[in-house]
Amino acid sequence: MTPEESYSFIEDKITDLMAAEEAVSTFIDFYDSKEIEGCPKENEDDMLLFQYSGPSSSSPYVSINLTRQYVFYENGEYENMAQLRLDMEFKVKDANLEPGNFWLENMSVKEFKNKVFNSEAFQQVKDLKPINAYVEYGEV
């Protein structure tokens, strides 16, 4: 699967009607089950990041993000990087969450998924439907 095809694939799978748990699970399972051409996971050329924040002075919402990052090399030389992102924002009463993140590293995909689901950020939104949810793909 090409990176561009990954965007079309995940955009069709995740809808703005999904609750957080289903959308996040779908994105992580997609990472686990689909290889991206030219981005071997064992070389850390295809990585997964979970980020969270909010509310803050710049946004009244709790936000969570999963980013699948692709790193491309040509003839052993770095060429470029691209990201496939799932962003979700939630209106959470009495939320107070410090920004944070963690990568899928030194753990299995199953352990990463459990860490996401057990995080303080996810616990605040797990049963909610987002007020904003979108999938994006682009070079960085």
N, C-alpha and C positions, 0 to 999 in steps of 0.2 A: 504494500500500500504506500502510495506517495504521501508526503505531508499534506498536500492539497486535498487528496482523497480522504485523509483523516478528518479534515475539517468538515467536509460534506457528510461523512459517515456519522460523526458525533453530533453534528447539528440536527440531523434527522432523528437521532435517538433521544436527545434531551429537549424537553419542551418547557415553556415557562409555567405550565400547569403542574409540574412535578414538585413534590415536597423535596426538601433538601437532601434527605437520606437517599432517596431514589436517584436523584440527579448525580450526587457525589459517587454513589456506588456504581452507577453506569459509567462515569468517566474513569474511575479507577479500574474497573473490570475491562474497559476498552484498552487502557494502557497495558494491562496484563495479557490480553489476548491478541493484540495486533502489533505486528512488527512494522517498522517504517523503513523503507528502502534507504540504504546508505547510513543508517543510524543504529548501530548495534548497541543494545542496552548494556552488554558486558563491558564496553569501553566508555560507558557514561556519555554516549552521544545521544541518548534518548533518556531523559530524566523527568522526574515528577516532583512538583513542589506544592505544598499546601500553605496558604497565607490567610491571615485573618486580621481584622481590626474593627474598631468602632464601639460605640459612636464616638465622634470627635467634634472638634470645633468646625471642621470642614464638611462633615457629613453626620446626619442624625441617625444613620443606619449601622447595623452590624453587617460587615461584609466578609464573605469567604471566597476564596479563589483557589482553583486547581490549575496549575500550569504544566503542560507537557512541553518540555524544551528539547528541540532538535538541534544538534551541532553537526555541521557538514564539513567534510574535508575532501580535497581533491589532490591526488598525488601526494598524500601525506601532509598537506598544508591546509591550515584552517581556511575555510572559504566563507561561511556565514552561519548564522544562527536564526532559528525561527521558533515561534511559540504558538501553541494551541491553548487557549485559555477558556475556562468556565468561571464566570463571575456571577455572584449572587448577592443581593442586598436584602436585608430583612429589617422590619420594624419590630424591635424587641423592647418591651417595657422593662425599665430599670436595669438595662444592660450596662455593664462597665467592663470593657475588655481592652486590655493592653494589646497593641499590635504585636504580631509574631509570625513565625513561619518555621517550617522544617521540610527537609528534602527526604526523598526515598533513598536512603543510603545506609549501608550496614544493617539492613533488615529486609525481610521478604515483602512482597506486595501485600500479602495477608496481614503482616505485622503493621505495615504502613496504614492500611485501611483501618485496622483496629485503633491505631494511634490517632488518626483523624477523627473517627467516631467517638473516641473517649476524650478528645480535647475539650477544654472549657468552651472554646468558641463554638464547636459543633453542638455541644450539649444545649447551648442557648437557642439554636435554630433548627434542630433535627426534625421537629414535627411541623415546622412552618413552611408555607409556600412563600417564595420570595416575592417582593414587590417589584424587583428588577432581576432579570436573569438573561444572560446572553453568552454566546460562544463566539470567540474571535480567533483569527489566525493571521499571523504576519511575521515578517522578518524583524529582527531587533539588532 
